[in-house]
Amino acid sequence: MSAVATTLAGMAVNTTPESPLPVGEVSRLIGGWIDRLGAVWVEGQITQLSRRPGAGVVFLTLRDPSYDISVSVTCYRQVFDAVADVVSEGARVVVLAKPEWYAPRGQLSLRAAEIRPVGVGELLARLEQLKKALAREGLFAPERKKPLPFLPQLIGLVCGRASAAERDVLENARHRWPAVRFEVRNVAVQGVHAVPQVVQAVKELDALDDVDVIIVARGGGSVEDLLPFSDEQLIRTVAQCRTPVVSAIGHEPDNPLLDYVADLRASTPTDAAKKVVPDVGEEYERVRLLRDRARRCVAALLDREERGLAHALARPSIQDPHRMIDERADHVADLLDRGRRCLRHQLDRADSELTHTHARVVALSPAATLKRGYAVLQRADGHAVRDPGEVEAGETLRARVSEGEFSVRVDT
C-alpha cells in the first residue's frame, strides 16, 4: 500500500477550476496508476459465476462477506478449469490477480492468473487464530456473560426463512409457555449475504426495549456453511449487545465463534427453546410442590405450638392460679402467729424482768432506807457526813429524812 501511495503521489497532477482535466484524461490517469499496482493475492467468496459455452473467458464476482464489498474478476477458461471441480458459487478462494481499469466505463476489475480454493484445514486454522485474538481482548470472558430472564415476555429470533430451526424454536417455546411472544427476523444463514443480514437483525432486535433475549438459530451444516457465524464483525456485534444472546447453531463437532461470545450456548434450536422458555407444566408442578411444602411446614409449626400451649395449660399454676397464693397465705399466717407469740413472750419476759429490777432498785434506793427511820447528814457544802471527825463543834448540819429535812447543831 505504501508503494501504491508513493506511486500515486509521484504522478499527482495540478488542476484548477479554470483548467480542469477531461473525464477521459482522469480515466486514463487512473488506469495508469492501477497498472503500476501489479499482481496481488486476494481472498474472497465467489457469489456469481458465469461460464458461457465456447467462451474463452470466465466471469465471476468476488465478495468480502464481512464488509459487503464486491469486485468483478475475469480469467481465462484454462485458469478456471484447473479448479472447476472444487470451486463453485459460495466457495472461498484465494486469487492471484492484476487490477485492471476499463476506461470507457470507469470500471475496476481483476484479471486472475491463478485460483486456489481455501481448504477446510486452512479455514479452521484462521478461525483458531481469530478465536485466540478475540479471547485476548476478553470478548469470551465469563464475567461478560449476562444472565437470561426467568420468563421472557418477548424473544427475538434470528433464523432462516421457513427453516426447521425457526419451526423448532417457535413450536417448542409455545408448547412450553403458550403466552410467549416472538419478534422474528428472517435472514440468510449461509452464503455471502449471511453476515450483513444477521448483524443487521441482531442490531435491530437489540435496539428494541421490549425484547428480553435474542436467539440466533440455524440447523447443522458443514464448516463452510457455518463460517458466517464465526465472522469477526458478527462476534463484535454480539459482544456489544445489551440484550442477552443465545447461540443455537446445531452442529457437530466444530463450534462457531458465536458460541463463545454468546451469553448462553444451546446445542440445537430445540435446546435453545428449552433453555430460554420455562415449561409451564413444570413450573405449575414446582409451585404445587413448594405450596405443599409450605403448608406442611406451617401445619407442623402450628401443631408444635398447639402442643406447647396444651402443655402450658396443663400446669397447676395455670389450671388453679390461686392455689399457690392460698398455700403461701397459710404459711404467711402461721409465720405471723408465730411472730406474734414470740413477740408477746419477749414482752412478757421483759416486763417481768423490769418489775424485778424495779423492786430491787426500790429496795436498794436511799429513799427506802430513809423510810425505815434513817437520816442523812449533810454539811453546808452538800457533802454527806460519814465520819464524826469530819464535823466541828457548833457546826450546823442539815438532816434529811424520809419526809423532809431540818437543821441540827453539833455540841461537842
Salt bridges, closest charged atoms under 4 A:
GLU25 OE2 - ARG28 NH2 2.32
ASP35 OD1 - LYS98 NZ 3.69
GLU43 OE2 - ARG126 NH1 2.28
ASP68 OD1 - ARG63 NH2 1.72
ASP81 OD1 - ARG51 NH2 3.16
GLU100 OE2 - ARG111 NE 3.49
GLU114 OE2 - ARG116 NE 2.69
GLU122 OE2 - ARG126 NH2 2.53
GLU137 OE2 - ARG236 NH2 2.77
GLU183 OE2 - ARG185 NH1 2.93
GLU204 OE1 - ARG185 NE 2.93
ASP209 OD1 - ARG242 NH2 2.99
GLU232 OE2 - ARG236 NE 3.05
ASP259 OD2 - HIS251 NE2 3.52
ASP259 OD2 - ARG265 NE 3.02
ASP263 OD1 - LYS146 NZ 3.50
ASP271 OD2 - LYS275 NZ 3.21
GLU283 OE2 - ARG286 NH1 2.65
GLU285 OE2 - ARG288 NH2 2.44
ASP292 OD2 - ARG288 NH1 2.94
GLU327 OE2 - ARG323 NE 3.32
ASP381 OD2 - HIS383 ND1 3.08
GLU395 OE2 - ARG379 NE 3.13
GLU405 OE1 - ARG398 NE 3.32
